[in-house]
Amino acid sequence: MKAIFVHLSGSKRGKTEFFADSKISAGTDPSCNLHFDQSIDKSTSPFHAEINLQECDYVLKDLDSTKGTFVNNRQIKEVVIHDGDLIEYGDNGPRARFRIKAEKGDVCKPFREILADSMDIAREPHKGRKLITATAFFRSLLTEAFTQSSAKFKLVTVFIFLLSFIGIITLVYNTFSVLTETTKRVELLESESAIGERIIKDFSRGVCLIQCSFSLVDEVSGKPLKSWRDGRLLTNKLTGTGFVIANGKILTNRHVAEPWWQQTAHAIPLEPGLTPRFEVFRAFFPDVVDPVLLKVEKVSDIADVALLSFDPEGVDIPFLKLDSSGQDAIEGEPVVLLGYPAGLNALYAKSD
């Protein structure tokens, strides 16, 4: 009979050893048949264990080792070991898969055993380095196939690995193509992002938050409507966005310049005999401490657009150039939106 040890971890990881002896010693002492490296396999004793062939059975005996001997993760003193058992020389020590060959001189393994041993080697972590599962698996599989298989099996193995090599090359090429395309897309996105950041940096100072509050004045008495409970002035409040297109000129929506335009419902009902009047109508610009007072210059009768004016003295605000090309916007092109669509609520949320 022949005892085979497929080393899964430790100093002999990836190696396979064969013994036809009836007595096999294991330890870090140089005289041991299974000699482990003491500097790496620190859990293994100099004379750790002994394996004896007794009437067709291999008996594993622990030689009072410091950290014990384990078979299939159970500590033993003396036990009969079988084909496929996992032996561990010391707690967290080197591991080996035990195999038995009944016919003397027969080193031809069934493929299932070759595959099982290769997978065991690949699964075991290697001290000091990261586990490279695929490399360990294929290296062990090749070694086992060419040292312990028949000529026919070797030819089949060569053919399989040739196909695998072609498949790997194809996979690498496809992966490289995908990565190249992904890199181009990322670069495009980064470029668009950089353009957006530059636009925000250059023109955000010319975009303002418009705050307005209006009341309704009785045309007969000339007095604004007030609450009958506490005499408080009744007002409607809202915010909007505008941007500077010329010195002292702001372009905005008509529904911001005239909040009552095309509105059918208000906190204060707009009825005949009532005239709206601004109580607050001002704009806030980034980096400008004080707000500027606004005045309606012109409103459009066909679109939701209005022109406002303010006193530009002492205020340095960049202009936003209007598109006068007459061309339509291209569908799918990126757009940078500057403004305050959520009003003061969004500003409060950012400050939090």
Secondary structure, 3 states (H helix, E strand, C coil): CEEEEEECCHHHCCCEEEECCCEEEEECCCCCCEECCCCCCCCCCCCCEEEEEECCEEEEEECCCCCCEEECCEEECEEEECCCCEEEECCCCCEEEEEEECCCCCCCCCHHHHHHHHHHHHHCCCCCCCCCHHHHHHHHHHHHHHHCCCHHHHHHHHHHHHHHHHHHHHHHHHHHHHHHHHHHHHHHHHHHHHHHHHHHHHHHHHEEEEEEEEEEEECCCCCECECCCCCCECCEEEEEEEEEEECCEEEECHHHHCCCCCCCCCCCCCCCCEEEEEEEEEEECCCCCCCEECEEEEECCCCCCEEEECCCCCCCCCCCCCCCCCCCCCCCCCCCCCCCCCHHHHHHHHHC
